[in-house]
Amino acid sequence: MRNLFRLATIATFVIVLAGCGTTAWLPGTAGSKPAVVASATPAEASALAPRKVRIGLALGGGAARGFAHIGVIKALQSQGIEADVVAGTSAGSLVGALYAAGNDGFALQKLALQMDEATISDWSVPFFAKVAGVLKGEGVQNYVNRTLGNLTIEKFKIPFGAVATDLKTGQPILFQRGNAGVAVRASSAVPGVFQSVRIGEHYYVDGGLVAPVPVRFARQMGADFVIAVNISAQPEAQAASSSVDVLLQTFAIMGQTINQYELQNADIVLQPGLGAMKGSDFASRNVAILAGEQAAMAAMPEIKRKLKLLQGN
């Protein structure tokens, strides 16, 4: 009888030990029985939580047409969609820097409406400039740094990169650290309009020469899902009426082939309906912002569908 009792005790002890590997005890309130929860296997855990998808915004160049980027950001935020990385070229680098530093869509719109074109138009005499250009670009640099309180790129809330072109090698460079104003200035230095920007021993010009819409750089920064915003004008849609317009139009034509290749690697391509709006038309900023909102909202069902697939829902 004593041996039988001993065997029963040992059997009970073994059963309790065996159960420890498959259950977890959660602390209960005073006087209540502790809850028993089966531990999830890795497969079950992944099914419970959707996969985190890193969303990238690739904001293209297009001078004043770049106000459309603000509308896109507003629309995305209205649907709870925030970028995890931002890559910008030229005008896209300006809007992208302001956004990545912590300004939401409404704050960006307020900044856009308050922006005085004269503050970023610092004229020079190209005949006496070592590196020719109609505008020095210091106005853009100072505007960005003043607006952001001299915040450096690595301190932005969202990882950000500005694409520029090395004038000597023709290779792209992605500025992800340092002076935000200088990076935006270099990325926006349209040859013939702005003077090239010297950083160290190198001179840099507009990133649109190598990446009109920087999709590959958003990928390089870790984006799983890239929303590209293409604001470049179709050549036949934009009549050039001034020397600056001619330069901007020429620049857009040069970037078309590169753009076609770049946009193929995006998950979503937004092309705001800006029609014949010129790159020098700062007076139409409200029209551009609205066009950006409309383009993003029209694509929202597709954006959500593709995101849901990637998240595994």
N, C-alpha and C positions, 0 to 999 in steps of 0.2 A: 504494500500500500504506500509506504514511504517512497519507494523507488518510482511508483507511478506518479506521485505528486511532484517529485523532482523532475521527471520527464516533461510533465505538463508545464512546469515553470520555465524550463529551458526553451521549450517550443514557443511559448508566449514571447520570451525575450528575443528570440531569433526573428519572429514576425515583426516586432516593433522596430528592430534594427533594419530589416529589409525595407520597411516603409519609409525610413528617413530619407532615402535617396530620391523618392518620387513626390514628396509633399513638402510644403513649407508652412510654418506656423506664423500667422500674422497676429500682432498684439491686438487684443480686444479691449473693450471698455470694462470698467470694474464690475465684477459680478457676472459678466457674460462669458459664454464659452468661446475659446479661441477658434477662429475659422481655419479650415484646412483648404489649401488651394493647390491644385496640381501644377507643377512647374511646366512651363511651355518649352517645347522643343524649338530649336532654331527656326524650323520651317513654320511653326505656328506663330512665333514671335514676328517674323517678317510679314506674315499675312495680316497681323493685327495693325501694324504701322505702315502707312504708305511710304514708299521710297522717297527720300529727299532729293529733289531735282534742282540742280543749280541753274538758275535762269540768268542768261546773259543778254544785255542790250548792246547792239552794235549800231551806233548812231553815225550816219553818214554826213558828208560835207555838202554845202550848197548855199553858203553865205546867209542872207536874210531868210531864205527858205527854211533855215534851221529852226525857226520858231515853231515849226510843226512838231519838233521833238517834244516840246513841252506838252502839247495836246496829247501825244501818245502816252507820255508818263502819267498825265492826269487820268486818262481812261483806264490804264492798267491798274493804277492805285484804287480807282473807284470799284474795281472788281477784286480787290485784295491781292493783286499780283505785284510783287516787288522784285527788282533785279538783285541778284547776288553778286554780279560783276557787271561793269560798264566799260565798254571800249568806245572811244570817239575819235573821229577824224574831222579836222577843221571846225566848222560850226558845231558839229556833233561833239567835239571835245569841249567846247565852251559850255553847252547845255549839260553834257555828261558830268563835267567837273562840279558844276553848281549842284546838280542832283546828288552825286555820290558823296558830296561833302555834308549833305543832310537837309537840303531844301526839298520839300515835297512839291507836287504839281502846282498847287495853288500859290505857293511861295515863288516858284519859278515864273508863273504867269505875272505875278506882281512885279518881280524884278524886270521882266520883259517890257511891261508897260511903262515902267519908270526909266528904262534905259534911254539915255540920250546918245544919239548916234555920234555927236561931236566928241563925246568922251572917249570913244574908241577910234576916232579918225584923227590920228596925229600925222599931219602932212610933213613931208620932207622934200628937199630939192634933190632929185636923183642925180643930177649932173655932178654934184659934189660928194655924193655918197660912195663909200668904198664898195658897197654891195647895193646895186641899184634896186629901187622900189619906190612906189608912190607914197606908201604909208610905212612909217617906222614899225608900228605894231606894239610900241610901248604902252599905248592907250589900252589895248586889250589886256596886256599883262597886268597893268596897274588896276584895271577894273576887276579882274578875277581876284587878285590878292587883297584888294580893299574889301570886296564883297565877302570874302571868306575869312577875313581877319588874319591873313597870311598863313592859313592852315596849309601844311605840306601834304602832298598826295598820300603818303603812307599813314596819315592820321585821319583820312576820310572814313566815313561810316561804312561805305561800300567800296570794295576794291575797284580801282579805276586805272585805266591806261589811255594815254593820248598818243596817237600814231603820227609820226613825222617822217620825212624822207631825208636821208643823208645826201647832201647836194653833190658830194664828191663821188660816192660809191653807188648812189641810186638805191641803196638798201633801206628798208623800213626800220624804224626804231620805235619801241613802245616805252614811253616814259611812265614809270610806275612809282617813282620816288622823287622827292625834292620839291622845288618851287612850282606850284600849280600854275601860276601865271605865265612863267617861262615855257612850260610844257604846252599850254594852250596856244601861246603865241607862236611857237615853232610849228605846231600842228596846223595852224591857220595861215601860215605865211605863203599865200598864193603868189607864185613867181610873177614879177612884173607889177603886182599890186602892193604887196608887202615886201619889205627888205627881208632877206634871209636872216636867220637867228644863229648867232655864234654861241656855242656851248663848248667850253674847253677848246680843243683844236679843230672842231668840226662846225660846219655850217648846215643848218637844217631849213627845209621848206615844207610846204603843205603836204600832209600825209595822203591827200587825195591822189597824188601821182602814183602811189603804190597800193593803196587800199581805200578806195572811195567810200566803201562801207566795210568797216573792219571786222567782218565775221570771223575770220581765222584767228584774230587776236582775242576775241571774246572766248573762243574755244581754248586758245592757249592759256588763258587766265583761269580755266577750269569750268567753263559753262557746259552743261549737258544739253541745254535747250536754248537756242539763240533766236531772239526776235530782232530782225534787221530792219532798220528804217532808212529807206532810200528816198532822198529828197532831191536828187539831181534832176535837172530839166532835160526833156527831150529836145534835141537841137531845133527841130521844126516848130516847137511850141513857143520858143522864146526869141523874140526879135531883139537884136542887139542895137541899142540906140546911143551908146556912149563907149568910150575906150575901155572903161572898167567892165562894162557888160560884155564887150568883145572878148576880153581876157577871161572872164568867168565862163563864157560860152565855150571858148576854145578849150579851157580846162575840163569842162564837162564832157566834151566830145572825146578828148584824149582818154578819159577814164572809163568810157563806156564798155570797152572790151574786158578790161580788168573787172569791172563791176559785174558783168554777166557771170564770170567765173566765180567771183566771191559770193554772190547771192545764192548760187546753187548749194552752198554748204550751210545755209540758214534753215531753221525749222519753219519759221514764219517770216515772210517778207511783206512789210507794210510800205505802200507807196501813196502817201497823202495826195489828194487831188488838188495840186497847187496850180495847175494849168500853166498859163504864160507868166506867172509871177517871176519877176527878175530877182537875181541874187542881190541886187542893190536896193530893193524896194523894202526899206524898213517901215514904211508907213502901213504896209499890209500885214503887220505882225499878228493882229487879231484874226485875220482871215487864215493865216498859216496855222495858228494854234488850233482853231476850230477844225481845219482840214485834218490835222493830226489826230484829234479826238475821234472824228468820224471814221477815219481809216482804221484805228485801233478797235473801235466798237463794232465795226462791220466784220472784223476778223475774230472777234472775241469767242464765238462758238467754236471755231477751229482751234484757237489757242487753248481753250479749256479742254477740248477733246484730246488734243495731242499731249497735253500735260498729264491728263488723267491716265492715258496709256503708259506714259513713262513712269508714273507713280505706281503703276501696277494695280490700279483700281478697276 
